Amino acid sequence: MFARQSVARVATQQAYRRGAAPQNARNMATLREIELRLKSVRNIEKITKSMKMIASTKLAKAQRAMIAGKQYGIANSEIFDHTPSETPAKRKLFIVISSDKGLCGGIHSSVSKATRRAIADTENPVDADSPIMVIGDKSKGQLARVLGKNLALTFNQIGRDIPTFADAAGVADLIVKSDVEYDSIAVVHNGFVSAISYEPKIVQVANENTFKESPGFRAYEMEDDVTKDLAEFSLANAIYAALVEAHACEQSARRNAMDNASKNAKDMIGSLTMQYNRGRQAAITNELVDIITGASAL
């Protein structure tokens, strides 16, 4: 056995002197690369599993907040049902709700596509220059590439945690105080269908002029401040209901995305492990062939 190892060592030294690399050098490099990839994929799997657990915990809290926040939307819808618009709106303000965070699938692109479809809709035409206000940097970047001239106002750092009514009231106050002209308001956000499904939806919100022109409100003598305050409060209600529902959709989508990423990492680990084992067996076989060949040469 010692003689065989000596022969193999001598053959390796002679190959180095001639400037040639050993036969298994390429296999060793490949095995090293596979080992490094295995290590990195295992680390990624740990991260995605942790993010999935965090998203699952946040999803439960977001669903409770969404159920409570929907009461605001129900109250709004009851008011809007009694304030039908007599004239169709041409210049509509689109309030797009997303977030600043990624790693949650196509949840941001869904509201961006819904906004573009609503502006390009031929059955319900609106002004091509209708203003757009975006909550969240992700959809802002997507819409800026296509409808950059329509962007009037953007918000960020909202919804990092569960949204509150104070966040919605602050956004509504800035919208009302802005100099943007519009005939009606449409809030575009993701609607929660189930823990694994969501779909974009558009909620129509009545503005101050709609309240003034409504037959139900004209029957009463009201000061201008009343309809103005009611319009701002209704807008805040609608934004808050959309924020909490969009937040629940985001956590659900992030949980599903991290679950899929963990499964893909697991499959990749299995494939790389098999490839590593085959390469190691091939390297051992080559070494045995070299030893046997050297022993036969003696």
Buried (B, 14 or more C-beta within 10 A) or exposed (E): EEEBEEBBEEBBEEBEEEEEEBBBEEBBEBBEEBBEBBEEBBEBBEEBBEBBEBBBEBBEBBBEBBEEBBEBBEBBBEBBEEBEBEEEBEBBBBBBBBBBBEEBBEBBBBBBBBBBEBBEEEEEEBBEEBBBBBBBBBBBEBBBEEBEEBBBBBBBEBBEEBBBBEBBBBBBEEBBEBEBEBBBBBBBBBBBEEBEEBEBBBBBBBBBBBBBBBEEBEEEEEEEEEBBEBBBBBBBBBBBBBBBBBBBBBBBBBBBBBBEBBEBBBEBBEEBEEBBEEBBEBBEEBBEEBBEEBBEEE
